[in-house]
Amino acid sequence: MKAYATLFLVAWALFLVLTAPSWQVAQVAAGALVALAAAVLTRPLLPASFAGFSPMAALRFLIYVPVFLWEMVKANLQIAAIVLHPRLPIAPRILKARTRLSSDGGKMLLANSITLTPGTLTVDVRGDELWIHCVRPAPEQEADPQSLLSPFEDHIGRFAP
């Protein structure tokens, strides 16, 4: 039941954020009905072990969002500099990094966070290893591929270990 409640609250909160500030009673009620239908229809698609999120995990996720957005802005600026450079200084590499995250959801979120950051793409996840394609890795990233994970892994581990 907690899983359904979590899905409902997440879907409804997303609806409310996307429709703010023009809320009307009928619109909020319709959003609640759609969120309820979404929770009922999507729960079977999630692993049976999914039991919902605790309020603390939700708070930690909300703390993660600005960290992710900041990393995305930095990566966008780096890629823009590469693209605008007259010689297009790229040096593509595939690096292997090992994650400390144990849950499939945590690994999935880490891989997607890396992929959504411009200049990197998670090519494969095998066990606790992530294979990451980098357009132009920094020397410290080539020396220590774990540094590719560091902006995200610690935060994700707090709510999806």
RODO-2510 file (C-alpha; in nm, 4 decimals, decimal comma):
residues 161
     n   res          X          Y          Z
     1     m     0,0000     0,0000     0,0000
     2     k     0,2915     0,2335     0,0779
     3     a     0,4201     0,1837    -0,2784
     4     y     0,0863     0,2958    -0,4244
     5     a     0,0773     0,5961    -0,1914
     6     t     0,4315     0,6920    -0,2904
     7     l     0,3548     0,6673    -0,6613
     8     f     0,0346     0,8677    -0,6160
     9     l     0,2067     1,1437    -0,4198
    10     v     0,4965     1,1690    -0,6652
    11     a     0,2633     1,1835    -0,9665
    12     w     0,0322     1,4362    -0,8011
    13     a     0,3210     1,6542    -0,6827
    14     l     0,4639     1,6527    -1,0344
    15     f     0,1228     1,7521    -1,1714
    16     l     0,0921     2,0349    -0,9192
    17     v     0,4399     2,1647    -0,9975
    18     l     0,3753     2,1585    -1,3720
    19     t     0,0394     2,3360    -1,3455
    20     a     0,1364     2,5995    -1,0851
    21     p     0,0332     2,8754    -1,0198
    22     s    -0,3020     2,8475    -1,2000
    23     w    -0,4619     2,5926    -0,9679
    24     q    -0,8371     2,5615    -0,9606
    25     v    -1,0315     2,3167    -0,7461
    26     a    -1,1539     2,1109    -1,0430
    27     q    -0,8033     2,1035    -1,1923
    28     v    -0,6419     1,9858    -0,8671
    29     a    -0,9112     1,7175    -0,8252
    30     a    -0,8630     1,5998    -1,1847
    31     g    -0,4882     1,5864    -1,1228
    32     a    -0,5478     1,3697    -0,8163
    33     l    -0,7617     1,1291    -1,0196
    34     v    -0,5017     1,1056    -1,2959
    35     a    -0,2261     1,0544    -1,0357
    36     l    -0,4304     0,7770    -0,8733
    37     a    -0,4783     0,6058    -1,2110
    38     a    -0,1065     0,6437    -1,2843
    39     a    -0,0169     0,4855    -0,9494
    40     v    -0,2505     0,1900    -1,0057
    41     l    -0,1289     0,1328    -1,3616
    42     t     0,2455     0,1759    -1,3013
    43     r     0,2850    -0,0181    -0,9743
    44     p     0,2890    -0,3586    -1,1506
    45     l     0,5753    -0,2343    -1,3697
    46     l     0,8036    -0,1788    -1,0704
    47     p     0,9983    -0,4521    -0,8920
    48     a     0,8066    -0,6414    -0,6261
    49     s     1,0657    -0,5250    -0,3730
    50     f     0,9655    -0,1585    -0,4252
    51     a     0,7944    -0,0525    -0,1050
    52     g     0,7832     0,3222    -0,1559
    53     f     1,0044     0,5992    -0,0302
    54     s     1,0424     0,7238     0,3217
    55     p     0,9974     1,0978     0,3754
    56     m     1,3711     1,1236     0,4484
    57     a     1,4581     0,9531     0,1184
    58     a     1,2278     1,1941    -0,0648
    59     l     1,4005     1,4888     0,1057
    60     r     1,7416     1,3513     0,0122
    61     f     1,6253     1,3128    -0,3477
    62     l     1,5143     1,6761    -0,3481
    63     i     1,8622     1,7717    -0,2250
    64     y     2,0114     1,5682    -0,5119
    65     v     1,8178     1,7515    -0,7845
    66     p     2,0125     2,0821    -0,7579
    67     v     2,3418     1,8888    -0,7415
    68     f     2,2495     1,7114    -1,0645
    69     l     2,1378     2,0358    -1,2301
    70     w     2,4631     2,2090    -1,1311
    71     e     2,6705     1,9249    -1,2794
    72     m     2,4607     1,9418    -1,5955
    73     v     2,5203     2,3181    -1,6316
    74     k     2,8957     2,2735    -1,5834
    75     a     2,9076     1,9932    -1,8411
    76     n     2,7046     2,1986    -2,0897
    77     l     2,9541     2,4833    -2,0628
    78     q     3,2477     2,2432    -2,1099
    79     i     3,0885     2,0851    -2,4180
    80     a     3,0009     2,4292    -2,5587
    81     a     3,3665     2,5308    -2,5237
    82     i     3,4758     2,2148    -2,7051
    83     v     3,2233     2,2611    -2,9864
    84     l     3,3070     2,6300    -3,0327
    85     h     3,6823     2,5704    -3,0315
    86     p     3,8240     2,6011    -3,3858
    87     r     4,0083     2,2677    -3,3666
    88     l     3,7287     2,0747    -3,1911
    89     p     3,9594     1,9226    -2,9251
    90     i     3,7955     1,5894    -2,8521
    91     a     3,9633     1,2756    -2,7248
    92     p     3,6897     1,0125    -2,6876
    93     r     3,7506     0,7343    -2,4372
    94     i     3,5525     0,4586    -2,2698
    95     l     3,6338     0,4398    -1,9010
    96     k     3,5347     0,1726    -1,6497
    97     a     3,4272     0,2833    -1,3028
    98     r     3,3117     0,0723    -1,0113
    99     t     3,0133     0,1906    -0,8072
   100     r     2,9464     0,1331    -0,4387
   101     l     2,5696     0,1364    -0,4954
   102     s     2,4056    -0,2016    -0,4532
   103     s     2,0425    -0,1445    -0,5523
   104     d     1,9354    -0,1715    -0,9148
   105     g     1,7409     0,1534    -0,8805
   106     g     2,0445     0,3359    -0,7473
   107     k     2,2636     0,2047    -1,0292
   108     m     1,9981     0,2985    -1,2839
   109     l     1,9724     0,6518    -1,1470
   110     l     2,3519     0,6860    -1,1427
   111     a     2,3842     0,5607    -1,5012
   112     n     2,1069     0,7920    -1,6211
   113     s     2,2536     1,0899    -1,4339
   114     i     2,5854     1,0322    -1,6087
   115     t     2,4143     0,9882    -1,9455
   116     l     2,2065     1,3056    -1,9032
   117     t     2,5226     1,5040    -1,8334
   118     p     2,6529     1,6306    -2,1698
   119     g     2,9803     1,4775    -2,2835
   120     t     2,9274     1,1437    -2,1100
   121     l     2,7221     0,8363    -2,1904
   122     t     2,6835     0,5230    -1,9812
   123     v     2,7357     0,2483    -2,2371
   124     d     2,6864    -0,0547    -2,0121
   125     v     2,6362    -0,1578    -1,6507
   126     r     2,7698    -0,4996    -1,5513
   127     g     2,7303    -0,5800    -1,1845
   128     d     2,8956    -0,2905    -1,0064
   129     e     3,0932    -0,1711    -1,3117
   130     l     2,9826     0,1167    -1,5326
   131     w     3,1338     0,1626    -1,8779
   132     i     3,1237     0,5328    -1,9585
   133     h     3,1998     0,6993    -2,2917
   134     c     3,3549     1,0448    -2,2463
   135     v     3,3973     1,2981    -2,5254
   136     r     3,7014     1,4512    -2,3570
   137     p     3,7827     1,3161    -2,0113
   138     a     3,9962     1,5311    -1,7848
   139     p     4,3389     1,3866    -1,6968
   140     e     4,2237     1,3176    -1,3402
   141     q     3,9211     1,1292    -1,4761
   142     e     4,1437     0,9104    -1,6921
   143     a     4,3724     0,8445    -1,3962
   144     d     4,0799     0,7749    -1,1622
   145     p     3,7526     0,6914    -1,3443
   146     q     3,5749     0,6864    -1,0064
   147     s     3,5834     1,0667    -1,0194
   148     l     3,3182     1,0469    -1,2945
   149     l     3,0789     0,9028    -1,0357
   150     s     3,1667     1,1228    -0,7398
   151     p     2,9308     1,4157    -0,8037
   152     f     2,6349     1,1779    -0,8083
   153     e     2,7137     0,8555    -0,6233
   154     d     2,7300     0,9896    -0,2675
   155     h     2,3990     1,1735    -0,2997
   156     i     2,2212     0,8818    -0,4677
   157     g     2,3550     0,6451    -0,2014
   158     r     2,1701     0,8462     0,0642
   159     f     1,8267     0,7651    -0,0791
   160     a     1,8795     0,4656    -0,3118
   161     p     2,1748     0,2643    -0,1792
***
